[in-house]
Amino acid sequence: MRVGVLALQGAFREHIVMLEALEVAAVAVRLPNQLDDLDGLIIPGGESTAIGKLMESYEFFEPIAGRHAEGMAVWGTCAGAILVAKRVLDGVTGQRSLGLMDIAVRRNAFGRQVDSFEVDLDFAHLHGEDYRGVFIRAPWIEEVGAGAEVLARHEGAIVAAREGNMLATVFHPELTGDPRIHRYFIEDVIPT
């Protein structure tokens, strides 16, 4: 199995470390041709407008959508959740998303950088204790389409969802040292 991490901006190194700890071949994706032969792609947290502009500059939008249509799984974390969403609420003028997952995501919904926090989450399909979510200038998922499953909430707000071979988490699993959500992506979300 080969899983790529979009390595244009944001917390991509931490995802690669988590994947390698799970003995998965991790690829730092910096050019569209590196999407070839990937089973899954993680779009990391960072700054959604900056990542989006870099994706535009390096011509990633169509290749990611095309590879997803061929079966490549996609997981967006924090800013990545904004980039996979069909609808972005409170986006900046001209902000583009991949429009893959039938969710509406509100940017910076949990507040500014100083409002960052950690909290225990009851995350569906994970075994063991609650999952410690790290929220940094996080969005939330305001709406999910009929085909999407809500996986976790915090104070009523949707913070994780899945639709087929797509996953969105508005927090940062790569910063926790807990590999369970990465394992869930590898074992359950990526088609076999």
Secondary structure as GFF3:
##gff-version 3
##sequence-region A 1 192
A	DSSP	beta_strand	2	6	.	.	.	ID=ss1
A	DSSP	alpha_helix	12	21	.	.	.	ID=ss2
A	DSSP	beta_strand	25	29	.	.	.	ID=ss3
A	DSSP	three_ten_helix	32	35	.	.	.	ID=ss4
A	DSSP	beta_strand	40	43	.	.	.	ID=ss5
A	DSSP	alpha_helix	48	57	.	.	.	ID=ss6
A	DSSP	alpha_helix	61	69	.	.	.	ID=ss7
A	DSSP	beta_strand	73	77	.	.	.	ID=ss8
A	DSSP	alpha_helix	79	84	.	.	.	ID=ss9
A	DSSP	beta_strand	85	89	.	.	.	ID=ss10
A	DSSP	beta_strand	101	106	.	.	.	ID=ss11
A	DSSP	three_ten_helix	113	115	.	.	.	ID=ss12
A	DSSP	beta_strand	117	121	.	.	.	ID=ss13
A	DSSP	beta_strand	131	135	.	.	.	ID=ss14
A	DSSP	beta_strand	140	144	.	.	.	ID=ss15
A	DSSP	beta_strand	149	154	.	.	.	ID=ss16
A	DSSP	beta_strand	157	163	.	.	.	ID=ss17
A	DSSP	beta_strand	166	169	.	.	.	ID=ss18
A	DSSP	three_ten_helix	173	175	.	.	.	ID=ss19
A	DSSP	alpha_helix	180	184	.	.	.	ID=ss20
A	DSSP	pi_helix	185	189	.	.	.	ID=ss21
###
